[in-house]
Amino acid sequence: MGKKPTYNELEQKVKELKEFEAKDEENVVALEHLCDLSLDMLCIADMNAHFKHINKAFEKTLGYTKEELFKESFLQLIHPNDIASTLIEVEKLSRGEPTIYFENRYRCKDNSYKWLAWTSMPDLEHGLMYAVARDITENKLTEQALRESEKRYRLLFNEMVSGFALHEIICDKNGKPYDYRFLDLNPAFERLTGFRRIDILGKTVREVLPKIETHWIDTYGEVALSGRPAHFENYSKELDRYYKVFAFRPQKGQFAVTFTDITARMRSEEALKKVHDELEQRIEKRTRELSILNEQLKQNLKERKQAEETLRESEERFRMIFKHSSDGIIVADPETKKFLYANPAICKMLGYTEEELTQMGVTDIHPKNQLEHVTAEFEAQARGEKLLAMNIPFLKKNGKIIYMDTNSSIVRMGKKRRLMGVFRDITDRKLAEEALKKAHEELERRVKKRTRELEIMTNGLKEINTAMTVLLKKREEDKKELEDTILTNVKELVDPYLEKIKKTKLDDQQETLFSIIESNLDEIISPFTRKMSLKYLNLTPTEIRIANLIRHGSSSKKIAELMNVSPRTIDTHRKNIRRKIGLQGQRGNLRSHLLSLH
């Protein structure tokens, strides 16, 4: 558990906070920064239990943002079991009584609870409470773990049955007890020592424990001789156990001992000592951290003084830049739109003196017909929505209009917001852009004119191309019609007679001449045969329909279903088609061959 702040330390911290509050806004920012560097949780709340300020450690510990914590009463974050005690402390604070040390549980953003230790100081004059808190959850958990560990140990210890053993005293020749023979023992003895009853009954202690410590035997001997009972605790190296022993002599010649295994307690005490040592180390570490934090606070105060000196130097540089800048600079009130400061460059650009400009506002230096646009740009920059406004028209004192680019941003001057604008004259550039735009428009007009002329020429060429396409298509159709006519005439007017001639009796010379005629005729019509349609291959209408279905990839089964015939009938037609197109007895694919005919 961390070191509790004393009342004087708390009072000193509150005093320092009040001194910081009395300073200007920059000091407040520095104070908030210092508070955020604190490893402790710092907060300010009013008497109605609402936070007014919290530091970074407070946000980090509970997981909430400042905005989330400011929305509701801090009583809503307290564990239900701790609300009553917390209200008592708040009541004391409202009466002006400080809280030296107080613990309660706060709900984190992940709905878990953390224990916090509070030290608080009231400020009745301002109706506020100043408080410093530390996260003691880990310490609480450690304490709880220790209590639970001790509880388990006590429960185990209270429920255990002590071990009991009855011995026969064995003395040496001088009558001094030397050893002790086991006569009887209880089940707890077995459980506590690990020895089985059947193995050790009738044996002596030295036989069971050859390495038994001498002081055990001596202590037993004192009890056996004097007859006075004795309580003692001891450690057995041989068994590596701690025991609490009660030894007595029930009757002459016998020695009894009851004992309890206290190893768990001794181990717990060792563990407690280890935890205690660790806590001491953590407290020492925390003390060193607080010392380092104190040094850091001193260093921050030193750095703050250096920052103030740097700020003064920065203000001097700003004045030099403001006065000698070639760009115009105006500082305006974003609320009233009135000018507060103007540098020599803007005065020269607009033709006014500095005194004249500081008596004017936004609406006085722009053309009337552009005021709506200019005002909208000004308000957007004042809201921080944009930095640069381009091509803004300005009205000079002599009535001439010039154009400027305005780069503006919000700055802090003391405690007030100001809008500082930097202006650059772009009138010459704008005139050049307008001339360029005019030339561009003229070029666009000439290009459009030339484009229309080219479109007219293109349309004429398209009409000529269309006519040529129609003529070529007609020529192809005529050519195909001629080929079909020649092929049809040969098939219908020549082939039948050739077949009749082949059936007549011809001599050898006639057969030779007939073969030559048939060969030459095939050579003549062969170019037409490759492009021949199915209808010119002497196919029946049914065969043509089946051939078309085959060409489109239909199987014999599918074709049979479509034509409502058996697959065997389709197979017969397929053989006839192969014969008529010259594939009979060949391995060629019928569908591929049919596709080549179209």
HUMO-V350219 format. One record per pair of residues at least 4 apart in sequence whose C-alpha atoms are under 8 Angstrom apart, sorted by the first residue. I is the first residue (numbers start at 0). J is the second residue. If there is no record, write none. Layout:
I J
I J
This chain:
0 135
0 138
0 278
0 282
1 133
1 135
1 282
1 285
2 282
2 286
3 100
4 8
4 9
4 99
4 118
5 9
5 99
6 10
6 99
7 11
8 12
9 13
9 118
9 119
9 120
10 14
10 120
11 15
12 16
13 17
13 120
13 129
14 18
15 19
16 20
16 30
17 21
18 22
19 26
19 27
19 30
20 26
20 27
22 26
22 27
23 27
24 28
24 413
24 414
25 29
26 30
27 31
28 32
29 33
29 303
30 34
31 35
31 54
32 36
33 37
33 296
33 299
34 41
34 54
34 55
35 54
35 55
35 56
36 55
36 56
37 41
37 54
37 56
37 292
38 56
39 56
39 57
39 131
39 132
39 133
40 53
40 54
40 55
40 56
40 57
40 60
40 131
40 132
40 133
41 53
41 54
41 56
41 57
41 129
41 130
41 131
41 132
42 50
42 51
42 52
42 53
42 54
42 57
42 129
42 130
42 131
43 50
43 51
43 52
43 53
43 127
43 128
43 129
43 130
44 48
44 49
44 50
44 51
44 52
44 127
44 128
44 129
45 49
45 50
45 51
45 126
45 127
45 128
46 89
46 93
46 126
46 127
46 128
47 72
48 72
48 73
48 74
49 69
49 71
49 72
49 73
50 68
50 69
50 72
50 73
51 69
52 65
53 57
53 58
53 65
54 58
55 59
56 60
57 61
58 62
58 63
58 64
58 65
59 63
60 107
60 134
61 105
61 106
61 107
61 108
61 113
62 107
62 108
62 109
63 67
63 68
63 107
63 108
64 68
65 69
66 70
67 71
68 72
68 73
71 75
72 76
73 77
74 82
76 105
76 106
76 107
77 81
77 82
77 103
77 104
77 105
77 106
78 82
78 103
78 104
78 105
78 106
78 112
81 85
81 103
81 104
82 86
83 87
84 88
85 89
85 103
86 90
87 91
88 92
88 98
89 93
90 94
91 95
91 96
91 97
91 98
92 96
92 97
92 98
92 119
92 120
92 121
92 128
93 121
93 123
95 120
95 121
95 122
95 123
96 120
96 121
97 118
97 119
97 120
97 121
98 117
98 118
98 119
98 120
99 117
99 118
99 119
100 116
100 117
100 118
100 119
101 116
101 117
101 118
102 114
102 115
102 116
102 117
103 114
103 115
103 116
104 112
104 113
104 114
104 115
105 112
105 113
105 114
105 115
106 110
106 111
106 112
106 113
107 111
107 112
107 113
113 134
113 135
113 136
114 134
114 135
114 136
114 139
115 132
115 133
115 134
115 135
115 136
116 132
116 133
116 134
116 135
117 130
117 131
117 132
117 133
118 130
118 131
118 132
119 128
119 129
119 130
119 131
120 128
120 129
120 130
121 126
121 127
121 128
121 129
122 126
122 127
122 128
122 129
123 127
135 139
136 140
137 141
138 142
139 143
140 144
141 145
142 146
143 147
144 148
145 149
145 271
146 150
147 151
148 152
148 267
149 153
149 267
150 154
151 155
152 156
152 263
152 264
153 157
154 158
155 159
156 261
160 187
160 259
161 187
161 188
161 257
161 258
161 259
161 260
162 184
162 185
162 186
162 187
162 188
162 189
162 191
162 257
162 258
162 259
163 184
163 185
163 187
163 188
163 255
163 256
163 257
163 258
164 181
164 182
164 183
164 184
164 185
164 188
164 255
164 256
164 257
165 181
165 182
165 183
165 184
165 253
165 254
165 255
165 256
166 179
166 180
166 181
166 182
166 183
166 253
166 254
166 255
167 179
167 180
167 181
167 182
167 252
167 253
167 254
168 176
168 177
168 178
168 179
168 180
168 223
168 252
168 253
168 254
169 176
169 177
169 178
169 179
169 180
170 174
170 175
170 176
170 177
170 178
171 175
171 176
171 177
175 220
175 224
176 220
176 223
176 224
177 216
177 220
178 203
178 204
178 205
178 216
179 203
179 204
179 205
179 254
180 200
180 201
180 202
180 203
180 204
181 199
181 200
181 201
181 202
181 203
181 204
182 200
182 201
183 200
184 188
184 196
185 189
186 190
186 196
187 191
188 192
188 193
188 194
189 193
189 194
189 195
189 196
190 194
191 259
191 260
192 238
194 198
194 199
195 199
196 200
199 203
199 207
202 206
202 207
203 207
204 208
204 209
205 209
205 210
205 211
208 237
210 237
211 215
211 216
211 235
211 237
212 216
212 235
213 217
214 218
215 219
216 220
217 221
218 222
219 223
219 246
220 224
221 225
221 226
222 226
222 227
222 228
222 229
222 246
222 247
222 248
223 227
223 247
223 248
223 253
223 254
226 247
226 248
227 247
227 248
228 245
228 246
228 247
228 248
229 245
229 246
229 247
230 243
230 244
230 245
230 246
231 243
231 244
231 245
232 241
232 242
232 243
232 244
233 241
233 242
233 243
233 244
234 239
234 240
234 241
234 242
235 239
235 240
235 241
235 242
236 240
240 260
240 261
240 262
241 260
241 261
241 262
241 265
242 258
242 259
242 260
242 261
242 262
243 258
243 259
243 260
243 261
244 256
244 257
244 258
244 259
245 256
245 257
245 258
246 254
246 255
246 256
246 257
247 254
247 255
247 256
248 253
248 254
248 255
249 253
249 254
249 255
250 254
261 265
262 266
263 267
264 268
265 269
266 270
267 271
268 272
269 273
270 274
271 275
272 276
273 277
274 278
275 279
276 280
277 281
278 282
279 283
280 284
281 285
282 286
283 287
284 288
285 289
286 290
287 291
288 292
289 293
290 294
291 295
292 296
293 297
294 298
295 299
296 300
297 301
298 302
299 303
300 304
301 305
302 306
303 307
304 308
305 309
306 310
307 311
308 312
309 313
310 314
311 315
312 316
313 317
314 318
315 319
316 320
317 321
318 322
319 323
320 324
321 328
321 342
322 342
322 343
322 344
323 343
323 344
324 342
324 344
325 344
326 344
326 345
326 421
326 422
326 423
327 341
327 342
327 343
327 344
327 345
327 346
327 348
327 421
327 422
327 423
328 341
328 342
328 344
328 345
328 419
328 420
328 421
328 422
329 338
329 339
329 340
329 341
329 342
329 345
329 419
329 420
329 421
330 338
330 339
330 340
330 341
330 417
330 418
330 419
330 420
331 336
331 337
331 338
331 339
331 340
331 417
331 418
331 419
332 336
332 337
332 338
332 339
332 416
332 417
332 418
333 337
333 378
333 381
333 416
333 417
333 418
336 360
336 361
337 357
337 358
337 359
337 360
337 361
338 356
338 357
338 358
338 359
338 360
338 361
339 357
340 353
340 357
341 345
341 346
341 353
341 356
341 357
342 346
342 353
343 347
343 353
344 348
345 349
345 422
346 350
346 351
346 352
346 353
346 356
347 351
347 352
348 395
348 424
349 393
349 394
349 395
349 396
350 395
350 396
350 397
351 355
351 356
351 396
352 356
353 357
354 358
355 359
356 360
359 363
360 364
361 365
361 374
362 367
362 370
362 374
364 393
364 394
364 395
365 369
365 370
365 373
365 392
365 393
365 394
366 370
366 392
366 393
366 394
366 400
369 373
369 392
370 374
371 375
372 376
373 377
373 391
374 378
375 379
376 380
376 388
377 381
378 382
379 383
379 384
379 385
380 384
380 385
380 386
380 387
380 407
380 408
380 409
381 408
381 409
381 418
383 408
383 409
386 406
386 407
386 408
387 404
387 405
387 406
387 407
388 404
388 405
388 406
389 403
389 404
389 405
390 402
390 403
390 404
390 425
390 429
391 402
391 403
391 404
391 405
392 400
392 401
392 402
392 403
393 400
393 401
393 402
393 403
394 398
394 399
394 400
394 401
395 399
395 400
395 401
401 424
401 425
401 426
402 424
402 425
402 426
402 429
403 422
403 423
403 424
403 425
403 426
404 422
404 423
404 424
404 425
405 420
405 421
405 422
405 423
406 420
406 421
406 422
407 418
407 419
407 420
407 421
408 418
408 419
408 420
409 416
409 417
409 418
409 419
410 416
410 417
410 418
410 419
411 415
411 416
411 417
412 416
412 417
425 429
426 430
427 431
428 432
429 433
430 434
431 435
432 436
433 437
434 438
435 439
436 440
437 441
438 442
439 443
440 444
441 445
442 446
443 447
444 448
445 449
446 450
447 451
448 452
449 453
450 454
451 455
452 456
453 457
454 458
455 459
456 460
457 461
458 462
459 463
460 464
461 465
462 466
463 467
464 468
465 469
466 470
467 471
468 472
469 473
470 474
471 475
472 476
473 477
474 478
475 479
476 480
477 481
478 482
479 483
480 484
481 485
482 486
482 527
483 487
483 527
483 531
484 488
485 489
485 524
486 490
486 524
486 527
486 528
486 535
487 491
487 492
487 535
488 492
488 493
489 493
489 494
490 494
490 495
491 495
492 496
493 497
494 498
495 499
496 500
497 501
498 502
499 503
501 505
505 509
505 510
506 510
507 511
508 512
509 513
510 514
511 515
512 516
513 517
514 518
515 519
516 520
517 521
518 522
519 523
520 524
521 525
524 528
525 529
526 530
527 531
529 595
529 596
530 595
530 596
530 597
531 535
531 536
531 596
531 597
532 536
532 596
532 597
533 538
533 543
533 596
534 538
534 543
536 579
536 580
537 579
538 542
538 543
538 576
538 579
539 543
540 544
541 545
542 546
542 572
542 573
542 576
543 547
544 548
545 549
545 558
545 569
545 572
545 573
546 550
546 573
546 576
546 593
547 551
548 552
548 553
548 558
549 553
549 554
549 589
549 590
550 590
550 591
550 593
550 594
551 590
552 590
553 557
553 558
554 558
555 559
555 566
555 569
555 570
556 560
556 566
557 561
558 562
558 566
558 569
559 563
559 564
559 565
559 566
559 568
559 569
560 564
560 565
564 568
564 569
565 569
566 570
567 571
568 572
569 573
570 574
571 575
572 576
573 577
574 578
574 583
575 579
576 580
577 581
577 582
577 583
577 589
578 582
578 583
582 586
582 587
582 589
587 591
587 592
588 592
589 593
590 594
591 595
592 596
593 597
